[in-house]
Structures are given as C-alpha cells and as structure tokens.
Amino acid sequence: MVDLPKLTTKQQQFVLHYTINGGNASDAYRSAYDCSKMSDKAINVEACKLLKNPNVTLWLNQAELNKQEVFEDELKYSVKDCFDELSDVQKRAKKDKGNYSQEIKAIELKGKLAGHFIDKHQVTGGGLADVLDKLQ
C-alpha cells in the first residue's frame, strides 16, 4: 500500500466522485463543493486546479490502479472457476436435498458476465417466407 498524503474532506469527495463518474472533473467538483453561486466556467477552472494538485493527483492515480486491479481480478473468473462452484453446489444439494436455485443463478450470472455462457435463440416463422406462403 502506498502512503498517500492527507486530503481535505472536500478533496476526498472530489476524488471519490471523479473516480465514480468516469473522470468528469466539473461534476465531481459540483458534488464535493458548494457551487450554487458559481458559473460553469468557474467550476471548470476550479476542477482543473484540483486535478493539478499533486496530492489529489496521487490519490486519483492510486484509485485508478485499485480500479484496474479489481477489474483484472473479476476477469480472472474462468470457466473452471464456474464449473467448480457449480460442482460444489451440486454436491451440497445431493447431500442435504436443499434448494440451491438462487446460488446456482448467481453463479450462472457471474459466468455470463465473464462471457462463459451465451444464450442462443432460434427464431422461426414470422418472416418473409411466412408471408409468401400465405400469398400462395
């Protein structure tokens, strides 16, 4: 863990909102500070000043690194992880005859988010061929 400098409460709020909103400095500034008497231009100028503040920059860089690590950890959820979880649920369900449908659904959704399950749908009828058949 990196030793980060202390920030004021408002600077902390700015960093939090900037990270959450995808990098919109003006919106982050509005969320952290009272801007009721400020023009949009003034808000933008102050937000840019905060982005140039070395302490704020260090926090934003660390937040980006943390966000990337979390994202990479989630991507590591493999097909094997999914099958292992499902096998574990299957064993417990056979053992105690419990209902594990919610847990299975959660594993299925994790697998879908990781791209391991793809719903396939077959569409039949309702197309041009049906219309042409009716005309004959």
JOTABEL-V101464 format. One record per residue. N is the residue number from 0. RES is the residue in three letters. PHI is phi in whole degrees, -180 to 180 (999 if undefined). PSI is psi in whole degrees, -180 to 180 (* if undefined). Layout:
<<N & RES & PHI & PSI> <N & RES & PHI & PSI>>
This chain:
<<0 & MET & 999 & 135> <1 & VAL & -82 & 138> <2 & ASP & -77 & 113> <3 & LEU & -102 & 147> <4 & PRO & -69 & 157> <5 & LYS & -72 & 144> <6 & LEU & -118 & 156> <7 & THR & -70 & 165> <8 & THR & -59 & -42> <9 & LYS & -68 & -37> <10 & GLN & -65 & -40> <11 & GLN & -61 & -43> <12 & GLN & -64 & -41> <13 & PHE & -60 & -49> <14 & VAL & -60 & -46> <15 & LEU & -60 & -51> <16 & HIS & -68 & -36> <17 & TYR & -63 & -42> <18 & THR & -69 & -42> <19 & ILE & -71 & -41> <20 & ASN & -85 & 6> <21 & GLY & 86 & 17> <22 & GLY & 100 & 22> <23 & ASN & -90 & 102> <24 & ALA & -65 & -40> <25 & SER & -65 & -44> <26 & ASP & -65 & -39> <27 & ALA & -63 & -40> <28 & TYR & -64 & -44> <29 & ARG & -60 & -36> <30 & SER & -73 & -29> <31 & ALA & -95 & -26> <32 & TYR & -123 & 159> <33 & ASP & -80 & 113> <34 & CYS & -114 & 17> <35 & SER & -60 & -27> <36 & LYS & -112 & 21> <37 & MET & -113 & 146> <38 & SER & -80 & 164> <39 & ASP & -59 & -39> <40 & LYS & -64 & -43> <41 & ALA & -65 & -39> <42 & ILE & -63 & -44> <43 & ASN & -62 & -43> <44 & VAL & -63 & -46> <45 & GLU & -67 & -38> <46 & ALA & -64 & -41> <47 & CYS & -65 & -38> <48 & LYS & -61 & -43> <49 & LEU & -64 & -39> <50 & LEU & -64 & -26> <51 & LYS & -89 & -9> <52 & ASN & -66 & 122> <53 & PRO & -58 & -38> <54 & ASN & -67 & -43> <55 & VAL & -65 & -42> <56 & THR & -60 & -43> <57 & LEU & -60 & -43> <58 & TRP & -66 & -42> <59 & LEU & -65 & -41> <60 & ASN & -63 & -43> <61 & GLN & -66 & -39> <62 & ALA & -62 & -40> <63 & GLU & -65 & -41> <64 & LEU & -63 & -44> <65 & ASN & -63 & -42> <66 & LYS & -62 & -42> <67 & GLN & -65 & -41> <68 & GLU & -63 & -43> <69 & VAL & -62 & -44> <70 & PHE & -61 & -45> <71 & GLU & -64 & -39> <72 & ASP & -62 & -41> <73 & GLU & -67 & -35> <74 & LEU & -69 & -22> <75 & LYS & -74 & -6> <76 & TYR & -68 & 106> <77 & SER & -96 & 173> <78 & VAL & -61 & -40> <79 & LYS & -62 & -43> <80 & ASP & -57 & -44> <81 & CYS & -63 & -49> <82 & PHE & -64 & -38> <83 & ASP & -61 & -45> <84 & GLU & -63 & -45> <85 & LEU & -65 & -38> <86 & SER & -64 & -41> <87 & ASP & -61 & -45> <88 & VAL & -63 & -42> <89 & GLN & -61 & -44> <90 & LYS & -62 & -45> <91 & ARG & -65 & -39> <92 & ALA & -65 & -41> <93 & LYS & -67 & -37> <94 & LYS & -69 & -49> <95 & ASP & -114 & 11> <96 & LYS & 54 & 32> <97 & GLY & -83 & 169> <98 & ASN & -101 & 113> <99 & TYR & -114 & 26> <100 & SER & -62 & -38> <101 & GLN & -67 & -41> <102 & GLU & -67 & -41> <103 & ILE & -64 & -41> <104 & LYS & -62 & -40> <105 & ALA & -64 & -42> <106 & ILE & -66 & -42> <107 & GLU & -60 & -44> <108 & LEU & -65 & -40> <109 & LYS & -60 & -43> <110 & GLY & -63 & -41> <111 & LYS & -64 & -44> <112 & LEU & -62 & -34> <113 & ALA & -82 & -3> <114 & GLY & 86 & 17> <115 & HIS & -89 & -20> <116 & PHE & -121 & 134> <117 & ILE & -128 & 124> <118 & ASP & -75 & 128> <119 & LYS & -113 & 135> <120 & HIS & -124 & 135> <121 & GLN & -103 & 125> <122 & VAL & -105 & 125> <123 & THR & -130 & 151> <124 & GLY & 70 & 176> <125 & GLY & 74 & 5> <126 & GLY & -103 & -165> <127 & LEU & -61 & -37> <128 & ALA & -61 & -41> <129 & ASP & -65 & -40> <130 & VAL & -65 & -44> <131 & LEU & -65 & -38> <132 & ASP & -62 & -38> <133 & LYS & -70 & -29> <134 & LEU & -75 & -23> <135 & GLN & -81 & *>>
